[in-house]
Amino acid sequence: MTLRYLLDTSIVSSPVSRTPDPNIVKRLDEHGHECAIAAPVWHELTYGCRRLARGRRRAALETYLQDVIRASFPILPYDEAAAAWHGHERARLEALGRPAPFVDGQIAAIAHVNDLVLVTLNTRDFARFKGITVENWSKRRAVR
């Protein structure tokens, strides 16, 4: 299996949102076998789920996370290479007066060091990082 895409939280959350985006669901069906998620995305998903009150919604999300997300996508680590790239990019962006949220930098770094296209609904948040390709599967528009 060759990985091509790193999915952001906004993409893996779409199928279980109140109004799932059919374009995203279709692209996940087509390319799911080429996708991974970043460890910080797994954190965001599990944290968000555990913050919900116990009940049907939380139970359904816990099942989705384990039976669909965890079972379908490798979780790539924030390792030494990602941390080094992130440190350089973070300093560059701060020098430009365009700092990025720390977790976005971690996700971008994991995409960069693994040479993966970062798929997100928040292309503007990630477009500031050098050396990654960003796609929005809802709009099918790429940003370099």
N, C-alpha and C positions, 0 to 999 in steps of 0.2 A: 504494500500500500504506500503510495506516495502522497505526502501531505502537501497541499497547496494553499490552504486557507486557515487563518486563525480567527475564530469567532468571538466577537465582543458580547458582553452581557445582553445588550439590546437585541441582538440577533437570536440568541438561544432562548430568550424570554418571549419572543414574539409568538411562537406557536401556542403558548398557554395564556396569552393576554386576552382581555375581554373581546378584542377585535383583532384576531390574528391577521397578519399581512399575507395575502395569498402569494405574492411574489417571493417573499422570504420562505414560506413553507415549500413552494415549488423548488427554489434553489437548494434548500436543505435536502429535499428528496433527491435532487440530481447530483449534488456534490458532497453529501454527508460523509461519504467514505474517504473524502480528501480533506476533511476538516479536523481541527483540534481546538482546544480552548487553553487559555493561559491559567496558571495557578491563581493569579489575582481575580480572574473571572469566576473561577470555582469558589473562591472566597466570597465574592459579591453575591453569588447565587445562594450559597448555603447560609450566609449571614442574613440576607433578605428573607429567606424562608423561615429561619428560626426566630425572626422578629415578629412574625405573624402569631396571632392568638391561636391556640390549639382549636382545630375544627376541620371542617371538610376541605376548605381552600388550602390550608397548610398541609393536610394529609395528601391531597392531590399533587401539590407542588413537590413534596418530599418524594412521592412515587415517581414523578416526572424526572426529578434530578437524578435519582438512583437508576431507574429502569430505562431512561432514554438518554439523558446527557452523559452520565458517568459510564454507562454501558456502550455508548456510541462514539465518544470522542476521547482521544488521549488528552491528558492534562500535562501541558508542558511547563517545566519549572522556570522560575526566575533564578538563573544561575550566575556564576561569576562573569561570563561573557555578556550576559544581558545587563548585569549591574554596571559593568564598565561602560558599555554603550550608553546606558541610561544616564550615568554620571556626566559623560561628555555632552550629551544632548541637553540635559537639564541645565548645565552651566551655559551652554550656547544660547538657549532660549531665555534664560534669566538675563544674560548680557544684552539681549535684544529687547528686553522689557516685555517678553511674551511667555512668562512661566506657565507651565502646564501642571495639572493635578498629578501628584506623585503616582497614583495607580495607573493613570493613562500612560505615563512614561514607562512603567513596568510592562504594561501590555504591548506598547509599541516596541520596546526593547526585545521582548520575546518574539514578536513577529520578525523584527530585523535579523536577529541572530539565527533564526530558523529559516530565513528567506521565504516567509509566507506573506500572502496578501491578507491584510487586516480587514475583516468584514464587520461593519458597524453602521448603525443609523446616525451616528454622531461624527460624520466625516470631518466637520470643521474642527472638532476637538483634536483629531489626530493628524490633520493636514500640515500642521506646523512642524512635525518631526521629519527630519531628513532621512532618506534611505529606506523608506517603506512605501508600499503601495496600499492605498485605502479604497475599498469598494463599499457601496451602499446597495445591497441586494433589493431594496425596496424601489430605488430609483434607477438601478443599473448604471450608475455613474461612477467612474473611477477618478481619483485624485492622486497625483504624484507629488 
